[in-house]
Amino acid sequence: MTVSVSDKVTGGAKTQDRGSVRQVDVTIIGGGLAGLTLAIQVRQACPDASIVVLERQPHPVPVSAHKIGESTVEIGAHYLAKTIGLDQHLKQQHLKKFGLRLFFGGHGQADPARRLHQLDEIGASYPLPALSYQLDRGILENHMGRLLGERGIEFLDAHVVRQIQLDENGGRHRVTAHGPERERQFLTRWVIDAGSRGGPLRRKLTLAQPSPLKNHAAWFRLEDRIDVESLESEREWLSRCQPGKRWLSTNHFMGPGYWIWIIPLASGHTSVGVVADSSMHKYENFATYESTLAWIAANNPVASNIVQPASRGLMDFTRLRNFSHDAKQLFSANRWALTGEAGVFLDPFYSPGSDFIAISNTQITKLVATDLQGQPIKRLAPGLEAVYRSFYRNSLLLYEDQYPGFGDFRLQSAKTTWDYIYYWGILCQLFFSDLVDDPGAIARTSGSLLRAQSLNRSQQQVFARVAAGQDSQEPTGRFLDQCSIPSLVELNQALTTADNSPEQAMHRLSLGADLLERVAVPMQEMLKPGCSSHSGWGSEVVDCLGALAAVR
C-alpha cells in the first residue's frame, strides 16, 4: 500500500504524517507528573524536537486527583519551580508547606481523651527558607497539560498504549495507541515510559524486580479541611510555633510499625493516609474505608479524634500492597527509558517521589538532547543510571528496617536530624548544583560522597538496631524544634543563597561529610539505654545535638 507523506504541524511542532503512522522524535507514555514535566524539560533542551505525550486518562482530571505525591521536599520543589518554571503557579495555586511534623504518644492504648499538646512533637517553629509545597495534583496536572499545547507539544489524553515494538538496530521504535476515535501509530526515535508501575514498556521488557521494603498503604481524600492547630487552645503549645501554620505541615502521627499522614490541599480538601510495615500490621486491616478508620481508632486514638469529625465527607479511597518497587534497568542507549512510577518507588515517609522524578527526568533529558545532537550515548546511559542507582540505594537505607522504631520519640529525634543533614548537606547539593546529569563531575566528588555514604550506612544500621527494640515512652509534651539546631537552619538556608557552581558544591559536600562524621558517635551514644549525660560532647557538635539533649 502506498501512503502519502506530508508535513503536519501540531501545536507548533513539526511531525511527519504517514496516514495513521506518524514520525516523531520523542514519545512519552503517561501524562501524570513525571510525563508532563519531562515533556516540558525536553522541550526546553530541544526546541525543535517533535514530542508527543500519550495519557490514558481523559483531561482535565478532577481537582484533588487521587494520586500519591502531594507533598514535596526541596529537590522536587526546586525542580518544579526553577527547572520546569512553575514558580508563580506553585505560589499562587498551591500551599507552601510548613515542613515535616511528627507527633508521638497518641498510639496504642493511649487515652482517647489525650490532647495534641500532650504529645511529643518534632518540627520547625517557623518556616525554613527553602520552599516546598503541598500539591493539589489535579490543579497542577491540568495546568501543565495546557502548557504543553502552548509549547508545541502534542498531548493526547484518553489514549491507551496497546503495543510497543523496539528496533534493536538503530531504527525508530513503533508505538501503537488507541484513542476515542481511532488507532494511532508513532515511529519514534525515543520512547519513554512515564506511566504507572504497570507501564507498557516496563511490562514488555519484564523490568520489574522486588524491593526489600514490604510496606502497604491505604489513603483517602476528605472534603473538609483538617486544621490540627484549631483543635487546641493550650497557649504554651500554640505559642511555640508560628501561629496558624501547623496545618500546613505534612503532619505525621507516629506509632510502632506505622505512620498516619494528614496533608492539606489548596482546594480545601484533605488527604489522609496510613503507611504500615506488613510484618507488624496486616494488609487486610485496610480492606475498606470503614476498616481503615477502625484501625486508626484502635492504633492511634489521638489521630482518630482529629480525622473522625471530617470522615463523612469521603471523596475516594484506595489501598496498595507492597508499594515499594524496583526495576532492572531504567535507561538504555537503545533510546528508551523509564521514569516516575514506571521506574522505581521507595517510600512516601520523607516525600521523595518528586525528587526521584526530578533526577530521572533531568538525566533522561540529557540523554535525549545528546542523542538528538548526533552524539553517542553508549557510555552516558549506564553512567547516568549508576548515579541514579546511588541515590536510590542510599535513600533506601532511610526506610529499611526502620519502621519498628517509628513510635520512639527519642530515636526519631536523632534519626530525623541525621536524615536532614544527609539530605540537605549531601543529596540536595548534587541536584541544586546541576551535577546529577554529569557522571564525570560526580566522579570528581567521589571522595566526599563515598565517605558520606559509608557514614550513612553505618548510622542507619545503628538506628535499625535501636528500632528493633520498639521503645515507646509516655509523651510529656516535649518539642524538638528543628529551628533550634543551627546547622540544620544553615544547611537549609544555603539551598537558597549559596553559590551553586560545581566547585562550591564539591566544597559543601566535603563540609557535609565532615558534619556527619562529627555527630555520628555522639548520636550513637545518646541512643544507648539509660544515657542521660552529654557532658562529653565537643563544642563542634553542640549546635547539632544540643537541641536533642534539651528534649530528653
Secondary structure, DSSP 4 states (H G I P E B T S, - for coil): -----EEEEETTEEEEEETTEEEEEEEEE--SHHHHHHHHHHHHH-TT--EEEE-SS-SSPPTT-S-S--B--HHHHHIIIIIS--HHHHHHHSEEP--EEEEES-STT--TT--GGGSEEEE-SS--SS--EE--HHHHHHHHHHHHHHTT-EEE-S-EEEEEE--TTSS-EEEEEE-SS-EEEEEEEEEEE-S-TT-HHHHHTT-EEE-S--EEEEEEEESS---GGGG---HHHHHTS-TT-GGGSEEEEEETTEEEEEEE-TTS-EEEEEEEETTTS-GGGGSSHHHHHHHHHHH-HHHHHHHGGGTT-EEEEEEESS--EEES-SEETTTEEE-GGGT-B--STT--HHHHHHHHHHHHHHHHHHHHTT---TTHHHHHHHHHHHHHHHHHTTTTTTGGGTT-HHHHHHHHHHHHHHIIIIIHHHHHTT-TT-HHHHHHTHHHHHHHHHHHHHHHHHHHHHHTT---PPP---EEEGGG-HHHHHHHHHHHHS--SHHHHHHHHHHHHHHHHHHHHHHHHHTSTT----TT--HHHHHHHHHHHHT-
